[in-house]
Amino acid sequence: FMRPPDDTALELLQAGDTAMQEKDYDEAISYYTKLMDRYPFSPYTAQAELRLADAYFQDMRYAAAENAYKEFESLHPGHEDIAYVLFRIGLSNYKQFKSIDLPQDNVTEALQYFNRVSEAYPQATIADKAAEYARKCRRFQAEHEIFVADFYWRTERYLSAWKRYSYVLQEFPMFEDIQEYARTRSSLAYIMYQRKAAEEKRVSQQGSWKQLFDWL
């Protein structure tokens, strides 16, 4: 009884590509992983590594895609598709963004990768798209800062609110609507802060006079 021969690296790659075309991402992941395990030194292995990351991405498993793209970058930093890989790391992070009221770690990291593409590979076909997504990330960051400033405003922490609105004015000049809102709120927060501080001072002074009269 003879064991059937193993699929060649090329056959596994082709089988994975066929599964990708049919949107059977689990099957594609299985074929690419097999190729990588069985033929670590094959000329087709790098393609399998990249397509594995793409399969995770297409399947909306963005955290797994991010890790696979990063793995590819560390193994093949000079690869011809590296601009695309950096863009996809950014995009995988961007897709993991949930809401402006939550920590912005994914947005911050996405922005770093989009900027890397724009700065290191300005001629790449993906560079314009990276710049476009970088702007979207900056918008999320600006909206997050406004969310925090508004929270301080609502809880009457006017000094903190004023500082946060001022930070938005300084850091995000590219968004006119947000600038306008932050400018108005910044002025109001400062007035409210001064008013509250004066009131607290008056109360404390009156309190000390009252204590003196009580003692007398």
C-alpha positions as CSV (number, residue, x, y, z in Angstrom):
1,F,0.0,0.0,0.0
2,M,1.6,3.2,-1.2
3,R,0.9,6.5,0.5
4,P,-0.4,9.1,-1.9
5,P,2.1,11.9,-2.6
6,D,1.7,15.2,-0.7
7,D,0.4,18.1,-2.7
8,T,3.2,20.3,-3.9
9,A,3.6,23.9,-2.6
10,L,2.3,25.2,-5.9
11,E,-0.8,22.9,-5.7
12,L,-1.5,24.1,-2.2
13,L,-1.2,27.7,-3.2
14,Q,-3.5,27.2,-6.2
15,A,-6.0,25.4,-4.0
16,G,-5.9,28.3,-1.5
17,D,-6.4,30.8,-4.3
18,T,-9.4,28.9,-5.6
19,A,-11.0,28.8,-2.2
20,M,-10.4,32.6,-1.9
21,Q,-12.2,33.2,-5.2
22,E,-15.1,31.1,-3.9
23,K,-15.0,33.1,-0.6
24,D,-14.4,29.9,1.4
25,Y,-11.9,31.7,3.7
26,D,-11.6,28.8,6.2
27,E,-10.6,26.5,3.4
28,A,-8.1,29.0,2.0
29,I,-6.6,29.6,5.4
30,S,-6.2,25.8,5.8
31,Y,-4.4,25.5,2.4
32,Y,-2.0,28.4,3.0
33,T,-1.2,27.2,6.5
34,K,-0.4,23.7,5.2
35,L,1.9,25.2,2.6
36,M,3.7,27.3,5.2
37,D,4.1,24.3,7.5
38,R,5.2,21.7,4.9
39,Y,7.3,23.9,2.7
40,P,8.9,26.7,4.8
41,F,11.6,27.3,2.2
42,S,9.5,27.1,-0.9
43,P,9.5,30.1,-3.3
44,Y,5.7,30.1,-2.9
45,T,5.8,30.4,0.9
46,A,6.0,34.2,1.1
47,Q,2.9,34.4,-1.2
48,A,1.1,32.0,1.0
49,E,1.9,34.1,4.1
50,L,0.6,37.2,2.5
51,R,-2.6,35.5,1.2
52,L,-3.2,34.0,4.6
53,A,-3.3,37.6,6.0
54,D,-5.6,38.6,3.2
55,A,-7.9,35.6,3.9
56,Y,-8.2,36.6,7.6
57,F,-8.9,40.2,6.4
58,Q,-11.6,39.2,3.9
59,D,-13.2,37.0,6.6
60,M,-13.3,40.2,8.8
61,R,-11.1,38.6,11.4
62,Y,-9.1,41.8,11.7
63,A,-7.0,41.1,14.8
64,A,-5.8,37.8,13.2
65,A,-5.2,39.7,9.9
66,E,-3.2,42.4,11.7
67,N,-1.0,39.8,13.3
68,A,-0.4,37.9,10.0
69,Y,0.5,41.1,8.1
70,K,2.9,42.1,10.9
71,E,4.5,38.7,10.8
72,F,4.9,39.1,7.1
73,E,6.5,42.5,7.5
74,S,9.0,41.2,10.1
75,L,10.0,38.3,7.8
76,H,10.1,40.2,4.5
77,P,10.8,43.9,5.3
78,G,12.1,44.6,1.8
79,H,9.3,42.8,-0.1
80,E,7.9,44.5,-3.2
81,D,4.4,44.5,-1.6
82,I,5.5,46.0,1.7
83,A,3.6,49.3,1.1
84,Y,0.4,47.3,0.7
85,V,1.2,45.2,3.8
86,L,1.7,48.4,5.9
87,F,-1.5,49.8,4.6
88,R,-3.4,46.6,5.5
89,I,-1.9,46.7,9.0
90,G,-3.4,50.2,9.3
91,L,-6.7,49.1,7.8
92,S,-6.9,46.0,10.1
93,N,-6.5,48.4,13.1
94,Y,-9.0,50.9,11.7
95,K,-11.6,48.1,11.2
96,Q,-11.2,47.2,14.9
97,F,-12.2,50.7,16.0
98,K,-15.5,50.6,17.9
99,S,-16.6,54.0,19.2
100,I,-15.3,57.5,20.0
101,D,-16.1,57.0,23.7
102,L,-13.7,54.1,24.0
103,P,-9.9,54.0,24.2
104,Q,-8.4,55.0,20.8
105,D,-5.4,52.6,20.7
106,N,-6.4,51.0,17.3
107,V,-7.0,54.4,15.7
108,T,-3.6,55.6,17.0
109,E,-1.8,52.6,15.6
110,A,-3.8,52.7,12.3
111,L,-2.7,56.4,11.9
112,Q,1.0,55.5,12.4
113,Y,0.8,52.8,9.6
114,F,-1.1,55.0,7.2
115,N,1.5,57.8,7.8
116,R,4.3,55.4,7.2
117,V,2.9,54.4,3.8
118,S,2.5,58.1,2.8
119,E,5.9,59.1,4.0
120,A,8.0,56.1,3.0
121,Y,6.2,55.1,-0.2
122,P,4.7,58.3,-1.7
123,Q,4.8,56.9,-5.2
124,A,2.9,53.7,-4.2
125,T,-0.6,53.3,-5.7
126,I,-1.9,52.9,-2.2
127,A,-0.4,56.2,-0.9
128,D,-3.5,58.4,-1.7
129,K,-5.8,55.9,0.0
130,A,-3.5,55.8,3.1
131,A,-3.6,59.6,3.3
132,E,-7.4,59.5,3.0
133,Y,-7.6,56.9,5.9
134,A,-5.1,58.9,8.0
135,R,-7.5,61.9,7.8
136,K,-10.4,59.7,8.9
137,C,-8.3,58.5,11.9
138,R,-7.5,62.2,12.8
139,R,-11.3,62.9,12.7
140,F,-12.0,60.0,15.1
141,Q,-9.3,61.4,17.4
142,A,-10.7,64.9,17.3
143,E,-14.2,63.6,18.0
144,H,-12.9,61.6,20.9
145,E,-11.2,64.7,22.4
146,I,-14.5,66.6,22.0
147,F,-16.4,63.7,23.7
148,V,-14.0,63.9,26.7
149,A,-14.2,67.7,26.8
150,D,-18.0,67.6,26.8
151,F,-17.9,65.1,29.6
152,Y,-15.8,67.5,31.7
153,W,-18.3,70.3,30.8
154,R,-21.3,68.2,31.9
155,T,-19.7,67.4,35.2
156,E,-18.8,71.0,35.7
157,R,-15.0,70.5,35.6
158,Y,-14.6,73.6,33.5
159,L,-10.9,74.0,33.7
160,S,-10.3,70.5,32.4
161,A,-13.0,71.1,29.7
162,W,-11.3,74.4,28.7
163,K,-7.9,72.7,28.4
164,R,-9.3,69.9,26.3
165,Y,-11.2,72.2,23.9
166,S,-8.0,74.3,23.6
167,Y,-6.1,71.1,22.7
168,V,-8.6,70.4,19.9
169,L,-8.1,73.9,18.6
170,Q,-4.4,73.4,18.5
171,E,-4.2,69.9,17.2
172,F,-7.0,69.6,14.6
173,P,-7.1,72.7,12.5
174,M,-8.1,70.7,9.4
175,F,-11.7,70.2,10.6
176,E,-13.6,73.5,10.5
177,D,-16.8,72.2,12.0
178,I,-15.0,70.8,15.0
179,Q,-12.8,73.9,15.3
180,E,-16.0,76.1,15.4
181,Y,-17.6,74.0,18.1
182,A,-14.4,73.8,20.2
183,R,-13.8,77.6,19.9
184,T,-17.3,78.4,21.3
185,R,-17.1,75.8,24.0
186,S,-13.5,76.8,25.0
187,S,-14.6,80.4,25.6
188,L,-17.7,79.3,27.6
189,A,-15.7,76.8,29.6
190,Y,-13.1,79.5,30.5
191,I,-15.9,81.9,31.6
192,M,-17.6,79.2,33.7
193,Y,-14.3,78.2,35.2
194,Q,-13.5,81.9,36.3
195,R,-17.1,82.3,37.6
196,K,-16.9,79.1,39.6
197,A,-13.4,80.0,41.0
198,A,-14.6,83.5,42.0
199,E,-17.7,81.9,43.7
200,E,-15.5,79.4,45.6
201,K,-13.2,82.2,46.7
202,R,-16.2,84.3,47.9
203,V,-17.7,81.3,49.8
204,S,-14.4,80.5,51.5
205,Q,-13.8,84.2,52.5
206,Q,-17.4,84.5,53.9
207,G,-16.9,81.2,55.6
208,S,-13.8,82.5,57.4
209,W,-15.6,85.7,58.5
210,K,-18.6,83.6,59.7
211,Q,-16.2,81.4,61.7
212,L,-14.7,84.5,63.3
213,F,-18.2,86.0,64.3
214,D,-19.3,82.6,65.6
215,W,-16.1,82.5,67.8
216,L,-16.8,86.1,69.0
